């Protein structure tokens, strides 16, 4: 007994210098990805962006001396593996969770709140979760589908000369809850602005929409189209609009039909000339933070990762990582030892304000009431073989969106 | 026929009872219990599907949809009428049973692949209905939040509490299925599977028993859906799409058609294998590849390995894990004096 005790003490003493006592406390972020499932075209680019930003932060000494660890788990866009991933992250001590997938954020909403760990759902998930009072631990931190719908209508209004009275707008959407979510907001604005709205549902898996597009172009004769499609569907929509001869400069897409991959699936940049795409993160390679990531790779003697070429999803990965790190940074300010909890990180998220990363991130202002941070987007256009910025960060019809958030919060 | 033909079976069941009711829940970390909970829920679903596909021989690709029927029924009663969970559980099961019996009507005329396609249509129709009828789905988001189940004054919200809650239903489902299969109804199911015309000639009412099989199987599915709803705290139809139906079919085929133990093995295998593979790969691949490669490699290789292992197991024993287990058992029964 005594011998083994002595041996134990000896081991502990021997181990003590090995323990990184001086290096600070490692802070864990739980990262869920989909690199193999239904939305793999997003995950295979977005997640490397996330990791690269974390690596950049760590190469600069971490957050106040504390290293960040992003623990990635792939869930194939299935819910039970997502739940398992969440629990694994929780076991590893994650203080923030980057959830990926609308069904996943729904399935984990109750757990996040009970466990007091903030989870993010940038650009997807429930729009009503912008209400920080009702959903204290859920952070959309990017424009929700309601805000995207409102911003799209505002953009159309500007394109059509500032007045929508009597105009015809078609809403082409993927027929699932996420696709239908913005309709109520767009309908309200239609009543307010006096334009005629017609919705065109595309049934899953979204590869067949010839009839809908033909209807939009030749029977309904829409003045503008707002498209909200996912996966392979945006590419198909571009091809179909081309086929029926509807000008793509009269189409604006929500954020999941807005990436290089979607344009290439639609026949390439030359074919998609004029197509408008909504973004919640900056597009292109020309941002200081991306230069720093390239520098970091250069120093290690490696070429820049190939994912960087797909700038829309890559930059979104950087944006999500940056907002998580920023929340952690805010939390660590109050707890220098780095031993922050989920609650501290939640408060950290709620202090994010004017953190723009040189234009890649919109100037969000997250508050305890507003977890969306303002619902800011930019519109970019396919022009001359690349995306070109058309508008700066903006949000529109915020009163309408706020009313819907409030109504939803009042519901049981 | 006795439930336990050998005394050793009694001791084994008792030992397993102690293991699962006392040792595991009181010693394991919550994370492992959360995995166990996923296994428990899928065992109930797999048992239900096995009653229909394995015992009665009627192929169904609509299991996921029946789960969603149960889930939304329970969620609606829980939020609109504030019914307690036991009532919702029962109503969810019964509603799924009723819908299941309706979807099962084509089985009276068609068999095999044709029936599979008919039930696939059932799956898609149910998905579409929930997706579009806001009276059922509670709004365009098609998700209804439900309160956590309560037992007296205790709110069951930790994984440990949920573990006992779910395990109770697993035991009920297992005992229920075993007894069902020893009864007149169960024998009728097996007779229909083996030769339906012969079954009819010896006096089995095919109409009644085929629909009954669909109803009972869907009842299990409905209960699974309700348990999912209470486990996640939300009913959301995207959790019960066609992929889920296929997953459950995979479970019972891997586990062994027409056996209770097979359903359990299959459910556990399909749930645990990807997790196990990931742990293995995390331990090994870090040594061989860079971090960025690992992140891309693990999910891809996991899928491949998962598929490959399923093929290996099925080639090794086409009748599933249950048969494999029986072979091992009968080998050791006479060991070391084989012949």
Interface residues (C-beta under 8 A of the other chain):
Chain A: X33 X35 X36 X44 X47 X48 X51 X72 X73 X74 X76 X78 X79 X80 X81 X83 X84 X87 X88 X90 X91 X102 X103 X106 X107 X108 X109 X110 X111 X114 X126 X128 X175 X176 X177 X180 X181 X183 X184 X305 X411 X412
Chain B: X29 X30 X31 X34 X35 X38 X42 X79 X131 X137 X139 X140 X141 X142 X143 X145 X148 X157 X159 X232 X233 X234 X236 X237 X238 X239 X243 X271 X274 X275 X278 X291 X292 X295 X296 X298 X299 X300 X302 X303
